[in-house]
Amino acid sequence: MSAAQAITSPEQGTIEPLTLDFLAYLELERGLSRNTLEAYRSDLLQFGKFMQRRGVSVTAAQHGDLAAFLSELAGTGSAGAAGAAGAAGVDRLARPPAAAATLGRKVACLRSFYRHLRREGLIDHDPAAELHGPRKTQRLPRVLTRDEVARLLREPKGTEPLALRDRALLEVMYACGLRVSEVTGLELSDIDLEEGMLRARGKGSKERLVPVGRHATSALSAYCARGRPALLGARAESRLFLNRRGGGLSRQGLYKIVQGHAGGAGLQARMSPHTLRHSFATHLLAGGCDLRSLQEMLGHADLATTQVYTHLSAERLKDAYFSAHPRATSH
């Protein structure tokens, strides 16, 4: 059923067919990542259930309906005012308030969704036009010091296949600043050890080339020569990093590997896989890398996203200054 047919069907304005049409547009015309598409699908289905409780179709929604939805998620609304049933109100109260970042994503989703419906001629007004998300306070990412990174990278010990894999995995994550999905999505054909480069597939399936340093290249060479063939066995698998059964390493598997070695290095409380990406960016800036080059290596579409690392570097400089200068804090 097309979106247009859904509007004239007995289930007028139901969210499911409109969501499918909207997600197809985002994937085919805007090239959004699978993770973003899945998040938007979940957001819209949640919104559809809310509107169903209010007895209003999504195509007849007004600004107040959308504001009430966000207010309920934020924990500032009233189930009764939202038109929810008693059981729905209990469910709402049982859920913790949504984080500012989550609310911001839902606002972005609704704004994009209703712009799409307006372009398609399915609505004659845009209830999300004046919708605004919560103001987010910028939280600086956690990073490791160079000594802490060195401790972490020394954790995988030995020459067993899994140790060779883990050493190569951690070295590549720090050397290239890759996202988790980019690391697990790497294929054997994406690395060029002679040139010291790899091809990463970022958000929206955008590809970029990233340099690979000497230590990471050495670890990858050892893994590809002795570790990966032992893990692969007789299986056919194109992905670079494999699990112990010879299949492609999952995001969950990568997280467990990083957490395990972080625990061994005494860094578990401060570590996630993304911490290595933040550390990569911060250490490059501190070493004199220019912001545009860093933006390209990180795969950021917007330079403003990369600029958070300049703030982080400034904070670290201030910490170093006030802890070391004899007249910085004394009276």
N, C-alpha and C positions, 0 to 999 in steps of 0.2 A: 504494500500500500504506500502510495506517495504521500508526501506531506500535504499536498493540495487536497488529495482525496480524504485525508484524515479530518480536514476542517469541515467537510460536508457529510461526513459519516455520522451515524448515531452517537459515536464516541467523540463528539466534537471537541477539539482542543486538547485531547489527551497527549501526554508528554512523550510516550514511547516512539511513535512514528516520526514526530518532529525532531526528537533527539537523534534518531538514526540518520535522518536527512542532514541535520546540522553537523554531525560527526563526519559524515561522508564529505561534506564541503571542507571541513577543517583538514581532513587527511589528504584529499585529492588536490585541493586548490591552494591550501596554505602550508601543507607539509608538516603539520604538528606531530610531535613524537607520540609514540604509543602510550607512554606514561601520562602525558597531558590529556590525550583523548579519553583514557580510562578514568582519570580524575574528573573530567567534565561530564562524562556519562553518569558517574556516581552522583555528582552535584545536581544534575538535572533531574534524575530519578527521585532524589531526595526532595527537591523542590516540587516535583509533580505530586508526590504523596502529601506534602504540606497543602498544596492548592486543592487537592481532592478533599481533604478534611475541611477546608473552608467552603467547599461547594462552588468553586469558581474555576473555570477552564483556564489553562495557561495562556490561551490567546485572548482572553478577556481580562487578564490581570491588569491591575492599576499599580501605580507607584507604591501605594500604601500596602498592597499585598506583598510586594517584594521586600519592603522595609520591615514588615512584620515577620517574614521568614528569617531575615538576618537578625532581627532582634531576638527571636526565639533561640537561634543558634548561639547568640552571644550570651544568653542567659539573662537578658534584660527585659524580655517580653513576658506576656501572660498567656498561658494556654487558653484561657477563657476568651481573652481579647482576640486571640488568633482564630477563634472559632473551632478549636480542637475539642475532641471528645475527652471525657475524663481519663480513659485509658491512655490516650495520646499524651495528655498532660502529665501523667505519671511517667511515661517514657521520656518526655522532655526533661523532667526534673531529675531523672536518673542519669542523664548524660551530663558530663562536665561541659562548661562553656567552651565554644570553639576558640582556638588561638587566632590572633590577629592575622597571621599569614594565611590560615585556612579561610577566614572570612574574606580576606582580600581576593583569594583565588575564586571564591564563589561569586563575588561581585563581578570580577572580570568575565567569568563564565556567563552570567546572566546578561551582562551588557552585550557581549558578543552574540549570544543566542538571540536576543530580541532585535539586534541590528540585522541579523540574518533573516529573521521572520519578516521584518519590514522590507528588506530588499526583495524578498520572494513574493511580496504582496499578500502575505497571509494575515497581517495586521495593519491597521491604518494609523497606529500610534506606537510610541516606544516607551513603555513604562519604566525602562531601566536607564533612560537618557540622563536623569539627574541622580542616579544611584551612586553613592560613594562608599568606599570601604573604610575601615578604621585606619587611622594614621598609625603607621608602623614605626616603632623606634628601631633604628638601625643597630643591630647587634653584631659586633665584630666577631668574626669566626675565630675559633681556637686554632692555634698553630703550635708546632713543636719547635724547639730550638734545634740548631744543627747537631749538637751533641745528642739530643734525644732521638733525632732521626737516625743518627749513626748507631745508637743502641738498638733501635728497632730493626734496622737492616742487618745487624749481626745475629739476630735471634734465630733464623732458620739455619740450623747447623747440620753438617754431614753431607753425604753425597747420595742419599736415597732419593728416588724420583720425586717424592712429595717435598723434600727439603729443597731440591733444585727448583721445583715449581714455585714454592713460596718465596724463595730468594729472588727469582726473576720477577715474580708478581709485585713484590714490594718495591723493588728497584725501579720497575717501569712506572708504577703509580707515582713515585716521588720524582723520577726523572722527567716525566712527561705531563704531570698534573691532570691526569685523565679522570673523568667521572666514572662511577661504578659501572654504569651501563656501557660505557665506552670500553672499559677494560674487559668485561665479560663478553663483549661483542667482537673483540679483536679476532681476526682470522690469521692463520699462518701466512697467508699471502699478503697481509697488511704490513709485515715488517721487512725492512731491508737492512740487514746487519752490516753489509759492506758500506752502504752510504750512511748508516746510523740514523735512519728515519723510520717513522711508522705512520700509517694512515688511520686516523680516528674518525668514527662516525658519531657526530654529536646530535644535539636536539634538532628535530625536523629532518633527520637523515642527512644533514650537511656534513661533508667530508673536509678534513684539513690534514695537513702534514705537520708532524711534530718531531723535532730533533730528539735523538736518544743518546744520552751520555755514555761515556766509556764504561763505567761500572755496570750500568743497566745492559749495555750491549754484551759485555762479558757474561753476565748472569743469564741473559737470553740464549747466548750461544751454547752454554753448558746445558741449559734446560732442553733446548731443541735437539741437541746431540744425544743426550743420555736420559733425561727425565721424561720428556714427552713421549718418545717411542715406547718406553716401558709402561707408561700409563695407558697409551692408546691400544696396545696389543693388536688384535686383528680388526678392530673397529675402524670405520671410516668416519672421521670427524674433522671438519675444517677449522673449528675454533682453536685459537692458540692455547688458551689455558684450560686444562682438563681437570675433572674431578678424579677421585681414586678409581672410579669404574671406567674411565676412558671417555665419558661424555663431557660436553661443554660445562664449564664451571658456572654455577648460578650466582645471582646477586647474594642470596643468603649464604651460600658457600664461601664467597669472597669475604663477607662480613665476619664469619666465624674464624677464617684464617687470620684476618687482620686483628681481631679481638684476642685471639689466642696468643699471637706473638707480642701484641701490646702488653698483655698480662705478664708475659715472661720478661719484658723489658721494664716492668713497673710503670707502664703508661696507660693501663686499661681505662682508668677513670677519665682520661683526657682524650681518648682516641675514638675515631670512627674512620671508615675508609676515606671520607671526604676531608679529614684532617690532613692527609698527605697532599691533597690538591691545594688546600689553603697554604700549607707549609711551602710547597713548590712555588706558589705565586709570591708569597712574602719574601722568601729567600732570594728569588730572582730580582725583585725590586730593590732589595737591600744591596744586592751585588751590582746594581747599575743598569739593569734591563729597563728599556723604555716602555711606557704604558701601552703604546700601540702594538708593539711586538708581543707583549704579554697577553693583550686582548686576543690576538690571533692564535697564540698557542693554547689559550684556555677555551677558545671557541665561543667567546661571548659575542652576541649580536650587537650589544650596546656597550659603548665604552664606559658608561656610568656604572655598569655592573662591575667592571674591572677596578674602578676607582676606589672601591671599598678597601682594597689592599694598600692604597696610599695612606688611608686613615690608619690602618693597622700598623704600618711601618712607622707612622708618626707617633702612635701610642707607645710603641716599643722604644723609640728614640727618647721619648719623655721619661719612660721608666728607667732607662739606662742613665739618663742625665741626672735625675733626682736621686738615684741610688748611689751615684759615684761622685758628683760634684760636691766639694766640701762646703760651698756657700750657697747651695741650692735651697736648702730647707732650714738652715740654722739662722737664728736671730741675733 
